[in-house]
Structures are given as structure tokens and as C-alpha cells.
Amino acid sequence: MIQPPYVGSRRSLGAAVVPPFPCVDQVPIGWLPVGFDVESSSVRWMLVGDADFPYAMFDQSISALRANLPPPRELETDLSILTETVTANARSPSGVIVHMSRCGSTLLLTGLGCARGVLAVGEANMIDEALTRMAFRSQYWAAMCLKIARRTVELLASYRGEAEGRLVIKCGLSGMADLQQIRAAWPTVPCLVLIRDPIEVLVSNLQRPPLWMTRWRRDPGSYSFGIPPQPVLAGGDEESFAWLIGRLCIQAFGALDKECFVLDYADLCPTAVSRVASIFDLSFSNEGMTRMTDTFRFHGRYPNRPYRADGETKRNAATEVIRAAVERWAQEPYEYLAQRACQDARRLKSIRKSIEAGIA
């Protein structure tokens, strides 16, 4: 969702700084784009140096870096500085994760982040917004946002100057709706679609409504999911969110290709993370494998909380209204993806065995 004046940012610096960088054709190591504005055709930059991101969520990490004393240097430039300059050691992500909300995607991302040389970046609003805008009717902005998404990822993958670093990105909720654009941006990059029983997803989001849900209620047209039919909007939160889950599943299913794999939350475990790492061409050291396994002891988004399987609890908490709404809008689209997940479970297992045997 657009948050004026800058996507991924809460404050404006005013006029652009000129000249932005010592070398106009290459972004210096340590600078990252953290927001862009379509109306003014400008981009915001932050000098993060070689700092680690303290949180799995990118924008949360940027906010934490801003809170440092002194805060990191920031500036604004014309968008062309991002889209036209050169990145040393430019490369695509090793893998992309999309998900249907409250389905263990942060846990999966954290686990993959334990692999050798991996930077795991979650829900960078700048990337998500660029991918969403690729579907807009304006051919100019569709092409421009393709460049924005690719260049932002290239800079993230190399911001420390590492030639061999790997990047795994997790999109926000819009990622399932934007899967077609993701495949266009990185057609050879494997993509993991993480799903979950829609009753459990619906119960979780209604019990603890996320911020995006409040925004979507206020302005349904601001997201790439589309606007629900009026009877859905009039039916309350259960109807609206069940429709949304079904819509995400339909859009994702239609964009699946041979580089996409579907994984159900019910099958998410350390072994599954190892198999996903294999298709992302990642590997674990012994220490990294131990850390990855340990991530399943704690909550993905709140690492101080112990992890507890809550699927049965959520299903038991589902009201008849929730069950009816899911049956109307979400169950069948989810089952299409669940069938693909069963097929992909065999593919993932086979790929992992081939790699272990040294023939992949």
C-alpha cells in the first residue's frame, strides 16, 4: 500500500541532495534504497554501511537503525539514480517466499537465514510496492517498477560488498497476488508458496487483526487483491477476509510454473526447511543446521516466545460464521494449492536426495 510521501518510509527529507554519490554511474557499497515516490519520481537512500539487520522484517530493521544515535545518513535522489546506475556483483535472489498470512513464513525465513552467507529479508515494502505496480496499466511505470524491484534486490544482495553472499526475500501478503510479476522479474529463481488451512488463517487474523487488514478495510482498492463484491463487503470481516484468502489462492495458483513449489504449514519442520534450502541452492554448516533447528523452538515473529503448534486450537475456535465463509470463498481455491503441495513434497524430497547423492 502507498504511504505518502515515500513507500517504506514515514518521513520526508525535503529537497534532494546533489550530487548524491561520488560516482554517478555506481551506487557506493553500504547505501540502500529504503523508499520511493512515484509522484515526484524520487528515491530515498540510507547509508547502512555493513550493519546487520536486527529484525526479520526489513522495514522494522530500518526503523531500528534510524533510532540509533547518531542516526545513519539519509538522502533523496531522482529515481534514475536507482534504475540506471550499475551494481557491482549484481545478482538475483536465491529464492523468493510468498504466503497467505499467519502461516509460518517468518519462521521459514528465519530458518533459511541460518544457511551459509544468507541475508534473509522480510516484507520490504519498497520491493512489494514495486512488484504490485508492475501490474498497473501504465507501461512506463510497469517497466520502471520492474527495474526498481530488480535493482533494490541487487543492492540488498551486495550492500556489504560481498561477492558470494546469498539473498532470500519474503514478500508481504500481496506477494501471492503478485506472483505473476515475481515470475516476470526473476523467471529462473525458485519461489516457495507457503499456505495454511484457511480456517486457521482466518481465526488468527480475526483474533489479532494486522495493520494491513485495517488499511484494507478502509480502502480495499489500495491493494492488488482487488475489491470484493458488495455483498462480501456487507457481510462483515469473516466474509471479507475469507474472500481475500480465496482470491490470493486463485491468483497464486494461476501464476505457478516449474520453478514454483507449494508447501503447507502442516508440513513445515526443519526437514522441510532443509529441502527448501536445497531448491534455493543454499547449504548449512553444522552450526547453522543447529541454529535452524532451534528456530522451531520459538515463535517466528516474536523470538522470545516459545513456539507452540496451534492449528487445532484455532480450528476449535472457529465459529459457524467463519466456517461458512471459508467454505463459500476459500476452501476450494486452497485445496487446489494443497494438491500441488502434495506433488511438490515429492519433488522437494527427490531434489534433496539427488543433492545428497551428489548427482544434482
C-alpha positions in Angstrom: 0.0 0.0 0.0 1.2 3.5 -0.8 2.1 5.5 2.3 2.8 9.1 1.1 5.2 10.6 0.5 7.5 7.6 0.4 6.9 3.9 0.2 8.7 2.2 3.1 9.3 5.5 4.9 7.5 7.7 7.3 9.3 11.0 6.9 10.5 13.2 4.0 13.9 14.8 3.8 12.7 17.6 1.6 14.9 18.6 -1.4 17.2 16.1 -3.0 20.9 16.2 -2.1 23.2 16.9 -5.2 25.5 15.3 -6.1 24.1 12.2 -4.4 27.2 9.9 -4.7 30.8 10.5 -5.7 30.4 8.2 -8.8 27.2 8.9 -10.8 27.2 5.5 -12.5 27.6 3.3 -9.5 25.9 3.2 -6.1 28.6 3.0 -3.4 28.8 0.0 -1.1 26.7 0.5 2.0 23.9 2.6 0.6 20.4 1.1 0.3 17.2 2.4 -1.2 14.5 2.4 1.5 11.6 4.2 -0.2 10.4 5.6 -3.4 7.8 8.1 -4.5 6.0 7.8 -7.9 4.6 11.3 -8.0 8.0 13.0 -7.6 9.9 10.2 -9.3 12.4 10.1 -6.4 14.0 7.6 -4.1 15.2 7.7 -0.5 18.6 6.2 0.4 20.1 5.2 3.8 23.8 4.7 4.5 23.6 1.4 6.4 27.3 0.5 6.0 27.8 -3.1 6.8 25.3 -3.1 9.7 23.3 -6.3 10.4 19.5 -6.1 10.1 18.3 -6.7 13.7 14.8 -8.0 12.6 13.5 -10.4 10.1 11.2 -7.6 8.7 13.2 -5.2 6.6 11.2 -2.0 7.4 11.3 -2.8 11.1 15.1 -3.1 10.8 15.3 0.3 9.0 13.3 1.9 11.8 15.6 0.5 14.4 18.7 1.8 12.5 17.1 5.2 12.4 16.7 5.2 16.1 20.5 4.9 16.6 22.5 7.9 17.9 23.7 9.3 15.7 21.2 8.1 13.1 22.5 6.9 9.7 22.8 9.4 6.9 19.9 9.6 4.5 19.3 11.4 1.3 16.9 11.7 -1.6 17.7 11.5 -5.3 16.0 11.2 -8.6 14.7 7.7 -9.3 17.1 7.3 -12.2 20.0 7.0 -9.7 18.4 3.7 -8.7 17.2 2.5 -12.0 20.1 3.4 -14.3 23.2 3.0 -12.1 25.4 -0.1 -12.0 25.7 -2.6 -9.2 29.0 -4.4 -8.7 28.5 -8.2 -8.4 24.8 -7.7 -9.4 22.7 -10.9 -8.9 19.2 -12.2 -8.4 17.8 -13.5 -5.2 18.5 -17.1 -4.3 14.8 -17.6 -3.6 11.5 -15.8 -3.0 8.8 -16.7 -0.4 5.2 -15.7 -0.8 2.5 -16.7 1.7 -1.2 -16.4 2.7 -0.6 -14.7 6.2 -0.1 -16.3 9.6 1.3 -19.4 8.1 4.8 -19.7 9.4 6.5 -17.6 6.7 8.7 -15.7 9.2 9.7 -18.9 10.8 10.7 -20.3 7.4 12.6 -17.1 6.5 14.5 -17.2 9.8 15.4 -20.8 9.3 16.8 -20.1 5.8 18.7 -17.2 7.2 20.8 -19.7 9.2 22.3 -21.0 5.9 25.8 -20.1 4.8 26.2 -16.5 3.7 22.5 -15.8 3.6 20.8 -12.4 4.1 17.1 -13.1 4.8 14.9 -10.0 4.1 11.3 -10.0 5.0 8.5 -7.8 3.6 10.5 -4.9 2.3 7.7 -2.5 1.4 9.7 -1.0 -1.4 10.0 -4.3 -3.2 6.4 -5.3 -2.5 5.1 -2.0 -3.9 7.3 -2.1 -7.0 6.0 -5.6 -7.7 2.4 -4.6 -7.3 2.8 -1.6 -9.5 4.2 -3.8 -12.3 0.6 -4.8 -13.0 -0.6 -1.2 -13.5 -1.8 -0.2 -16.9 0.9 2.4 -17.4 3.6 0.6 -19.5 6.1 3.1 -18.4 5.6 2.6 -14.7 5.3 -1.2 -15.2 8.8 -1.2 -16.8 10.1 1.3 -14.2 8.9 -0.7 -11.3 10.4 -3.9 -12.7 13.8 -2.0 -12.7 13.1 -0.8 -9.1 12.4 -4.3 -7.8 15.4 -5.8 -9.6 17.8 -3.1 -8.6 16.7 -3.0 -5.0 17.3 -6.7 -4.7 20.7 -6.4 -6.4 21.7 -3.7 -3.9 20.5 -5.7 -0.9 22.4 -8.8 -2.1 25.7 -6.8 -2.3 25.4 -3.9 0.1 28.3 -5.2 2.2 30.5 -5.7 -0.8 30.4 -9.5 -0.5 30.8 -11.3 -3.8 29.4 -14.6 -2.6 26.5 -13.5 -0.4 23.0 -15.0 -0.9 19.7 -13.2 -0.6 16.4 -14.7 0.3 13.4 -12.4 0.2 9.9 -12.9 1.7 7.2 -10.8 0.2 4.3 -9.3 2.2 0.8 -10.5 1.9 0.5 -9.0 -1.6 3.1 -11.5 -2.8 0.6 -14.2 -3.6 -1.4 -11.8 -5.7 1.8 -10.5 -7.3 3.3 -13.9 -8.1 2.9 -13.3 -11.9 5.0 -10.2 -11.6 7.6 -12.0 -9.4 8.0 -14.7 -12.0 8.4 -11.9 -14.7 11.1 -10.2 -12.6 13.1 -13.4 -11.8 11.9 -16.2 -14.1 14.7 -18.6 -13.2 14.6 -18.0 -9.4 12.8 -20.7 -7.4 9.7 -19.4 -5.5 8.2 -21.1 -2.4 4.4 -20.5 -1.9 3.5 -21.2 1.8 -0.1 -22.0 2.5 -2.2 -23.0 5.5 -5.7 -24.2 6.3 -7.8 -21.1 5.6 -9.9 -21.6 8.8 -6.7 -21.4 10.9 -5.6 -18.3 8.9 -8.9 -16.6 9.3 -9.2 -17.2 13.0 -5.7 -16.0 13.6 -6.2 -12.7 11.7 -9.6 -12.0 13.3 -8.2 -12.7 16.8 -5.2 -10.3 16.3 -6.0 -8.1 13.2 -2.8 -7.0 11.5 -2.3 -3.4 10.4 -2.7 -4.1 6.7 -6.2 -5.6 7.5 -7.3 -2.3 9.0 -6.0 -0.4 5.9 -7.6 -2.8 3.5 -11.0 -2.4 5.3 -10.7 1.3 4.9 -9.5 1.3 1.3 -9.9 -2.1 -0.4 -8.8 -0.7 -3.8 -5.3 0.2 -2.5 -4.1 -3.5 -2.6 -3.6 -5.8 -5.5 -6.0 -8.3 -4.2 -8.9 -6.5 -5.9 -12.1 -5.1 -4.4 -14.6 -7.6 -3.1 -18.1 -7.7 -4.4 -20.5 -5.5 -2.4 -22.3 -8.5 -0.8 -18.9 -9.6 0.6 -18.1 -6.2 2.0 -21.6 -6.0 3.6 -21.1 -9.5 5.2 -18.6 -8.4 7.8 -15.0 -9.3 8.5 -15.4 -13.1 8.2 -16.8 -12.8 4.7 -14.3 -10.2 3.5 -11.3 -12.0 4.8 -12.4 -15.4 3.6 -12.9 -13.9 0.1 -9.4 -12.4 0.3 -7.8 -15.8 1.2 -9.6 -17.4 -1.7 -8.6 -14.6 -4.0 -4.9 -14.9 -3.1 -5.0 -18.7 -3.7 -6.6 -18.3 -7.1 -4.1 -15.6 -8.2 -1.1 -17.6 -7.0 -2.4 -20.9 -8.5 -2.7 -19.2 -11.9 0.9 -18.0 -11.8 2.6 -21.2 -10.7 5.4 -22.5 -13.0 8.0 -25.2 -12.8 10.2 -23.0 -10.6 7.4 -22.7 -8.0 7.0 -25.0 -5.1 4.0 -25.1 -2.7 4.4 -26.0 1.0 1.7 -26.4 3.5 2.1 -25.1 7.1 1.2 -28.5 8.4 4.4 -29.9 6.8 6.7 -27.0 7.9 9.5 -28.5 10.0 13.4 -28.5 10.0 13.4 -31.2 7.3 11.1 -29.1 5.1 13.4 -26.0 5.6 16.4 -28.1 4.5 14.6 -29.2 1.4 13.6 -25.6 0.6 17.2 -24.6 1.1 18.2 -27.2 -1.5 16.0 -25.7 -4.2 17.3 -22.2 -3.3 20.8 -23.7 -3.7 21.7 -22.9 0.0 23.7 -25.0 2.4 24.1 -25.2 6.2 27.2 -25.6 8.2 26.8 -27.9 11.3 26.4 -24.8 13.5 23.9 -23.3 11.0 21.9 -26.5 11.0 21.7 -26.5 14.7 20.6 -22.8 14.8 18.0 -23.6 12.1 16.6 -26.5 14.1 16.5 -24.3 17.2 14.3 -21.7 15.4 11.4 -24.1 15.7 11.6 -23.8 19.5 10.5 -20.2 19.3 7.8 -18.0 17.7 8.9 -16.8 14.2 8.0 -13.1 14.7 8.4 -13.0 18.4 11.7 -14.9 19.2 11.3 -14.5 23.0 8.1 -16.6 22.9 8.2 -20.4 22.8 6.8 -21.9 19.6 3.5 -23.9 20.1 1.6 -25.7 17.4 -1.8 -24.0 17.5 -3.6 -25.4 14.5 -6.1 -27.5 16.5 -6.7 -24.6 18.9 -7.5 -22.3 16.1 -9.8 -24.8 14.4 -11.7 -25.3 17.6 -12.1 -21.5 18.0 -13.7 -21.2 14.5 -17.3 -20.1 14.7 -20.0 -21.4 12.3 -19.9 -18.0 10.6 -16.2 -18.4 9.9 -16.6 -22.0 8.7 -19.4 -21.0 6.3 -17.4 -18.0 5.0 -14.4 -20.2 4.3 -16.5 -22.8 2.6 -18.1 -20.2 0.4 -14.9 -18.4 -0.7 -11.6 -20.0 0.3 -11.8 -23.8 0.7 -11.8 -24.9 -2.9 -9.0 -22.5 -4.1 -6.9 -23.6 -1.1 -7.5 -27.2 -2.0 -6.1 -26.6 -5.5 -2.9 -25.3 -3.9 -2.9 -28.1 -1.3 -3.0 -30.7 -4.1 0.0 -29.0 -5.7 1.7 -29.0 -2.3 1.4 -32.8 -2.1 3.0 -33.1 -5.6 5.8 -30.7 -4.6 6.5 -32.5 -1.4 7.7 -35.5 -3.5 9.6 -33.1 -5.8 11.4 -31.4 -2.8 12.3 -34.8 -1.3 13.6 -36.1 -4.7 15.7 -32.9 -5.2 17.2 -33.2 -1.7 18.1 -36.8 -2.2 19.8 -36.1 -5.5 21.8 -33.3 -3.9 22.9 -35.5 -1.1 23.8 -38.2 -3.5 26.0 -35.7 -5.4 24.2 -36.0 -8.7 22.2 -32.8 -8.8 
